[in-house]
Amino acid sequence: MHRPNAVHAAALITALEALALTGAAAFLLVDTALGSAHDVPAALLTAAFAAAAAALLALAARGLWRLRPAARTPVVVLQLLALPVAYSLAFQAHRVAYGGPILVAALAVLYLVFTPPARAVLDRPDR
C-alpha cells in the first residue's frame, strides 16, 4: 500500500520527537551523575519518564511508517499530552526555544494524521 506524504511526514516528526526525548533523558542522567541536580530522585524520575515517552514515540513512529491503524491513537494521545507541556515551557516558563518546537511538532503531527489521505490508510475497516 502506498504511504501518503502526510503519514510519511507524521512518522518522521514523531521519530524526531523520540530522538529529542532520548537526548533529554541522556542529558538529565549525565547532569545528575555530575552532581548538578538539586533533587536526584526527581531528576532520575524525569529522565525515566522522558526515556519511556521516547520509547513510546519511537514505537508509534514505526507503526505509522508501517501504516498500522493502531498507531494513530497513541500518537494522538502523546501529542495531546505534549500540548500543555509545550505551553507551560513556552509561555509560563518563558522558554520559547524549548516549548515552541514541541508545540509546532505536536500540532503538525495532529494535523497530519487527520488529513484525508492519512485517514484513508489509517482508519480501521468497518466490521
Order of alpha helices (4+ residues) and beta strands (2+ residues): alpha-alpha-alpha-alpha-alpha
